[in-house]
Amino acid sequence: MRRTIFPLVLLLAATGGVADAGDLAKTRSGTVECRVDLSAQVRHQDVRLWLPYPTSDSDQVIRDVKVTGDFADSAVYTDRVHGTPMLYARWDKGAANRTLTLSFGVEREEVLRRDFPEKEAAWDPRDYALYLAPTSLGPTDGAVKQLADKITAGKTTVLEKAKAVYDWVCENTFRDPDTKGCGQGNVCKLLETPGGKCADLHSVFVSLTRAAGVPSREVFGLRLGKKPEEDVTGSQHCWAEFFLPGYGWVPVDAADVRKAMLTEKLTLSDARTGELRAYYWGGIDAYRVKLAMGRDLVLGPPQAGAPLNYLMYPYAEIGGKPVDWLEPKSFRYAITFRETP
């Protein structure tokens, strides 16, 4: 995969700050290592762990996947609805240590998809029913439908409707740095108080676009560090895609627009904001890796707890009870990124 240069204005640093000279590559390559340690949990109960398991696609190459640890058994599964891959491991009762390391190499490309056809192709919504359906935290009726109709009034094509919703999210939501993790994506609550992080803002985008008849989905991943070696344990990131008939899936990242506005103290009228909005409409930077898709997941093997909101963080159950993956005192894990020399 080639390394080329693109204008500084087109890249938002993964930290949300202004990009520097080292941020100008259209590709990013390196190794991600995730180390999980559940040894501090009680020993008289069994432990089960699920991790998002990356795979190659048109925008990224995954290689050299390695899994090590002291688990009793492990395997790779996919959920039956979305086909999201996951690594599963299990430790028996009484295990003295419970450690697992997943590492993989990644080559990731910047994605630019804006050469849209002049005329929208014919399509059947039944073919995309999964991406038009509500989720437990993302309804498509009631207040969501009313707002979607208002936002897309006068818009007749999928592209026009998706762009109207993207603009609305950019203009009417905000990044709340106090949100835990990437947010839960509870759309009804977010319409009342439209502040959160990436999973929140893109859940709003997905619910509104689906309510407007536009197939869409969240993409759950991890930001790749900008330094030669970097701790990216808290760098999970969610963006979104909508389906344009006759063209394919188009990425958007309104959350990175709002993150830059917060960290760079930008207003909606600033030229920099306009540049970011233009870039993240149909474009995403190379400093991320896709890990999973889907909401309300039934894992493989099925978890004892409720359907999982999304699989972006490690998920574990001790004696059949979920462990809070955002609480480091009860769930210890670390993720590092090392760039390819």
C-alpha positions as CSV (number, residue, x, y, z in Angstrom):
1,M,0.0,0.0,0.0
2,R,1.5,3.3,-1.0
3,R,2.2,6.3,1.2
4,T,1.3,9.7,-0.3
5,I,0.6,13.2,0.9
6,F,-2.6,15.1,1.0
7,P,-3.4,18.7,2.2
8,L,-3.1,19.4,5.9
9,V,-6.6,20.8,6.0
10,L,-8.0,17.4,5.1
11,L,-6.8,15.5,8.2
12,L,-8.0,15.7,11.8
13,A,-5.5,14.3,14.2
14,A,-6.7,11.3,16.2
15,T,-6.5,13.3,19.3
16,G,-8.9,15.9,17.9
17,G,-6.1,18.6,17.6
18,V,-4.4,20.2,14.6
19,A,-2.6,17.8,12.4
20,D,1.2,18.1,12.2
21,A,3.7,17.1,9.5
22,G,3.6,13.5,10.6
23,D,-0.1,13.2,10.0
24,L,-0.1,13.6,6.3
25,A,0.1,9.9,5.1
26,K,-2.9,8.5,3.3
27,T,-2.1,5.1,4.8
28,R,-1.2,3.9,8.3
29,S,0.6,0.6,9.0
30,G,1.6,-1.0,12.3
31,T,0.8,-3.6,14.9
32,V,-2.0,-3.5,17.4
33,E,-1.7,-5.6,20.6
34,C,-4.5,-6.0,23.1
35,R,-3.5,-7.6,26.5
36,V,-6.3,-8.7,28.9
37,D,-5.7,-9.8,32.5
38,L,-8.7,-11.1,34.5
39,S,-6.6,-12.8,37.1
40,A,-7.9,-10.5,39.9
41,Q,-11.4,-11.9,39.6
42,V,-12.6,-14.5,42.0
43,R,-11.2,-18.0,41.3
44,H,-14.2,-20.1,42.1
45,Q,-16.2,-19.0,39.0
46,D,-15.6,-19.6,35.4
47,V,-14.6,-16.7,33.1
48,R,-15.5,-16.1,29.5
49,L,-14.1,-13.3,27.3
50,W,-15.0,-11.9,23.9
51,L,-12.9,-9.5,21.9
52,P,-13.6,-7.8,18.5
53,Y,-11.6,-9.7,15.9
54,P,-10.5,-7.6,12.8
55,T,-10.6,-8.8,9.3
56,S,-9.5,-7.5,5.9
57,D,-11.7,-5.6,3.6
58,S,-11.4,-3.1,0.7
59,D,-10.1,-0.4,3.1
60,Q,-7.7,-2.4,5.4
61,V,-5.4,-5.4,5.3
62,I,-5.2,-7.5,8.5
63,R,-2.2,-9.9,8.8
64,D,-0.1,-11.9,11.3
65,V,-2.9,-12.4,13.8
66,K,-1.6,-14.1,17.0
67,V,-3.5,-15.2,20.1
68,T,-1.6,-16.3,23.2
69,G,-2.7,-16.9,26.8
70,D,-3.4,-19.4,29.6
71,F,-7.1,-20.0,28.7
72,A,-8.7,-23.4,28.6
73,D,-9.9,-23.0,25.1
74,S,-10.5,-20.3,22.5
75,A,-12.0,-19.9,19.0
76,V,-13.2,-17.3,16.5
77,Y,-17.0,-17.0,16.0
78,T,-19.3,-14.6,14.1
79,D,-22.7,-13.4,15.2
80,R,-25.6,-14.7,13.0
81,V,-27.2,-11.4,12.1
82,H,-24.3,-9.0,11.2
83,G,-21.5,-11.5,10.6
84,T,-19.3,-9.6,13.1
85,P,-16.2,-11.8,13.9
86,M,-15.1,-12.1,17.5
87,L,-12.4,-14.0,19.5
88,Y,-13.8,-16.1,22.4
89,A,-11.8,-17.5,25.3
90,R,-12.7,-19.4,28.4
91,W,-11.0,-20.2,31.7
92,D,-12.1,-23.0,34.1
93,K,-13.1,-22.4,37.7
94,G,-10.0,-22.2,39.9
95,A,-7.6,-20.9,37.2
96,A,-4.8,-19.1,39.0
97,N,-4.2,-16.7,36.1
98,R,-6.5,-15.5,33.3
99,T,-4.5,-13.7,30.6
100,L,-4.9,-13.3,26.9
101,T,-3.0,-11.3,24.2
102,L,-4.4,-10.7,20.7
103,S,-2.1,-9.0,18.3
104,F,-2.4,-8.2,14.6
105,G,-0.8,-6.2,11.8
106,V,-2.9,-3.6,10.0
107,E,-2.5,-1.6,6.8
108,R,-5.2,1.0,6.6
109,E,-6.1,3.4,3.8
110,E,-7.8,6.8,3.8
111,V,-11.3,6.4,2.4
112,L,-12.7,9.0,0.0
113,R,-16.1,8.2,-1.6
114,R,-17.7,11.2,-3.2
115,D,-17.7,10.5,-7.0
116,F,-21.5,10.0,-6.7
117,P,-23.6,9.1,-9.8
118,E,-25.8,11.9,-11.1
119,K,-28.9,9.7,-11.1
120,E,-29.8,7.4,-8.2
121,A,-30.2,3.8,-9.2
122,A,-33.4,1.9,-8.6
123,W,-33.4,-0.2,-5.4
124,D,-35.6,-2.3,-3.3
125,P,-35.7,-1.4,0.5
126,R,-36.5,-5.0,1.3
127,D,-32.9,-5.8,0.3
128,Y,-31.6,-3.5,3.0
129,A,-34.2,-4.3,5.7
130,L,-31.4,-4.9,8.3
131,Y,-30.1,-1.4,7.8
132,L,-33.5,0.3,8.0
133,A,-34.7,-1.5,11.1
134,P,-34.8,0.0,14.6
135,T,-32.6,-1.2,17.5
136,S,-33.2,-1.3,21.2
137,L,-31.7,2.2,21.7
138,G,-32.3,3.5,18.2
139,P,-36.0,3.7,17.3
140,T,-37.2,4.9,13.9
141,D,-40.7,5.9,14.9
142,G,-42.3,8.5,17.2
143,A,-40.1,11.6,17.9
144,V,-37.3,10.2,15.8
145,K,-39.5,9.8,12.7
146,Q,-41.0,13.2,13.2
147,L,-37.6,14.9,13.4
148,A,-36.3,12.9,10.4
149,D,-39.3,14.0,8.3
150,K,-38.6,17.6,9.3
151,I,-34.9,17.4,8.5
152,T,-35.4,15.8,5.1
153,A,-38.5,17.7,4.0
154,G,-38.3,18.4,0.3
155,K,-35.4,15.9,-0.2
156,T,-36.3,13.1,-2.7
157,T,-33.1,11.1,-3.1
158,V,-31.1,8.9,-0.7
159,L,-28.1,11.1,-1.1
160,E,-30.0,14.3,-0.3
161,K,-31.6,12.8,2.8
162,A,-28.3,11.4,4.1
163,K,-26.6,14.8,3.6
164,A,-29.4,16.7,5.3
165,V,-29.2,14.4,8.4
166,Y,-25.3,14.6,8.4
167,D,-25.6,18.4,8.3
168,W,-28.2,18.4,11.1
169,V,-26.0,16.2,13.3
170,C,-23.0,18.4,12.7
171,E,-25.0,21.5,13.6
172,N,-27.2,20.4,16.4
173,T,-25.1,18.0,18.5
174,F,-22.0,18.5,20.6
175,R,-19.2,16.5,22.1
176,D,-19.5,15.9,25.8
177,P,-16.0,15.0,27.2
178,D,-17.6,13.7,30.4
179,T,-19.4,10.9,28.5
180,K,-18.2,7.4,29.7
181,G,-16.4,5.5,26.9
182,C,-17.8,6.2,23.5
183,G,-21.3,6.6,24.8
184,Q,-24.3,4.2,24.8
185,G,-26.1,5.7,21.8
186,N,-29.5,6.1,23.5
187,V,-31.1,8.1,20.8
188,C,-34.3,9.2,22.6
189,K,-32.2,10.6,25.5
190,L,-29.8,12.2,23.0
191,L,-32.6,14.0,21.2
192,E,-33.4,15.7,24.6
193,T,-29.8,16.4,25.4
194,P,-27.7,16.1,22.2
195,G,-24.3,15.8,23.7
196,G,-22.1,12.7,23.8
197,K,-19.2,11.0,22.0
198,C,-18.8,9.1,18.8
199,A,-21.2,6.2,19.4
200,D,-23.9,8.7,20.6
201,L,-23.6,11.0,17.6
202,H,-23.6,8.3,15.0
203,S,-26.4,6.4,16.7
204,V,-28.4,9.6,16.1
205,F,-27.3,9.7,12.5
206,V,-28.2,6.1,11.9
207,S,-31.7,6.3,13.6
208,L,-32.6,9.5,11.7
209,T,-31.4,8.2,8.3
210,R,-33.2,4.9,8.8
211,A,-36.3,6.7,9.8
212,A,-36.0,8.7,6.6
213,G,-35.7,5.5,4.5
214,V,-31.9,5.6,4.1
215,P,-30.0,2.4,4.8
216,S,-27.2,3.1,7.3
217,R,-25.1,1.5,10.0
218,E,-22.5,2.2,12.7
219,V,-18.9,1.0,12.3
220,F,-17.0,0.3,15.5
221,G,-13.2,0.5,15.6
222,L,-10.0,1.7,17.1
223,R,-7.9,4.8,16.4
224,L,-4.3,4.0,15.3
225,G,-1.7,6.1,17.1
226,K,0.2,8.9,15.5
227,K,3.5,8.2,17.4
228,P,5.9,5.3,16.6
229,E,4.6,3.6,19.7
230,E,1.4,4.7,21.6
231,D,-1.0,3.5,24.3
232,V,-4.4,3.4,22.5
233,T,-6.3,1.7,25.3
234,G,-8.9,4.5,25.4
235,S,-8.9,5.2,21.6
236,Q,-12.0,3.3,20.5
237,H,-14.0,5.1,17.8
238,C,-17.3,4.8,16.0
239,W,-18.2,6.3,12.7
240,A,-21.1,5.6,10.3
241,E,-21.9,4.6,6.7
242,F,-25.0,5.0,4.6
243,F,-25.9,3.0,1.5
244,L,-26.2,4.9,-1.8
245,P,-28.0,2.7,-4.4
246,G,-25.9,2.0,-7.5
247,Y,-22.8,3.2,-5.7
248,G,-22.2,1.5,-2.3
249,W,-21.5,2.3,1.3
250,V,-20.4,5.9,2.0
251,P,-18.6,6.8,5.3
252,V,-19.4,9.9,7.4
253,D,-17.9,11.0,10.7
254,A,-19.8,13.9,12.2
255,A,-18.3,13.0,15.6
256,D,-14.8,14.0,14.5
257,V,-16.2,17.3,13.2
258,R,-17.7,18.0,16.7
259,K,-14.5,16.8,18.4
260,A,-12.4,19.2,16.5
261,M,-14.8,22.0,17.2
262,L,-14.4,21.3,20.9
263,T,-10.7,20.9,21.1
264,E,-9.8,23.7,18.6
265,K,-12.5,26.0,19.9
266,L,-14.2,26.3,16.6
267,T,-17.7,27.7,15.7
268,L,-20.0,26.5,13.0
269,S,-19.1,29.6,10.9
270,D,-15.3,29.0,11.0
271,A,-13.7,28.1,7.8
272,R,-11.9,25.2,9.5
273,T,-15.2,23.7,10.5
274,G,-16.5,23.9,7.0
275,E,-13.4,22.1,5.7
276,L,-13.8,19.3,8.3
277,R,-17.5,18.9,7.5
278,A,-16.6,18.6,3.8
279,Y,-13.9,16.1,4.5
280,Y,-15.9,13.8,6.7
281,W,-18.8,13.7,4.3
282,G,-17.8,10.7,2.3
283,G,-14.3,10.6,3.7
284,I,-12.4,9.2,6.7
285,D,-8.7,9.3,7.6
286,A,-6.4,6.4,7.6
287,Y,-5.7,6.5,11.4
288,R,-8.3,3.9,12.4
289,V,-9.1,0.2,12.0
290,K,-12.5,-1.3,11.6
291,L,-13.3,-4.0,14.2
292,A,-17.0,-4.7,14.3
293,M,-20.6,-3.8,13.2
294,G,-24.1,-4.3,14.6
295,R,-26.1,-3.5,17.6
296,D,-28.0,-5.8,20.1
297,L,-25.5,-8.6,19.4
298,V,-25.9,-12.2,20.5
299,L,-22.3,-13.3,20.7
300,G,-20.8,-16.6,19.8
301,P,-21.1,-18.7,22.0
302,P,-24.1,-16.8,23.3
303,Q,-23.4,-14.7,26.4
304,A,-25.5,-15.1,29.5
305,G,-26.2,-11.4,29.7
306,A,-28.5,-9.3,27.6
307,P,-27.8,-8.7,23.9
308,L,-24.6,-6.6,23.7
309,N,-25.2,-2.9,22.7
310,Y,-22.1,-3.1,20.5
311,L,-18.7,-4.9,20.4
312,M,-16.0,-2.3,20.5
313,Y,-14.4,-3.0,23.9
314,P,-13.5,-6.4,25.4
315,Y,-16.5,-8.0,27.0
316,A,-16.3,-10.6,29.8
317,E,-18.6,-12.6,32.1
318,I,-17.6,-14.0,35.5
319,G,-19.9,-16.8,36.6
320,G,-22.4,-15.7,34.0
321,K,-22.4,-12.0,35.1
322,P,-21.1,-9.2,32.9
323,V,-18.0,-7.3,34.0
324,D,-17.9,-3.5,33.5
325,W,-15.4,-3.2,30.7
326,L,-15.0,0.6,31.4
327,E,-14.0,0.0,35.0
328,P,-10.2,-0.7,35.2
329,K,-10.3,-1.9,38.8
330,S,-12.4,-4.9,37.8
331,F,-11.4,-5.3,34.1
332,R,-7.8,-4.9,33.3
333,Y,-6.7,-4.5,29.7
334,A,-4.3,-2.5,27.6
335,I,-4.0,-1.8,23.9
336,T,-0.8,-0.5,22.2
337,F,0.0,0.5,18.6
338,R,3.5,0.3,17.1
339,E,4.0,1.7,13.6
340,T,5.7,-0.3,10.9
341,P,9.2,1.0,10.4
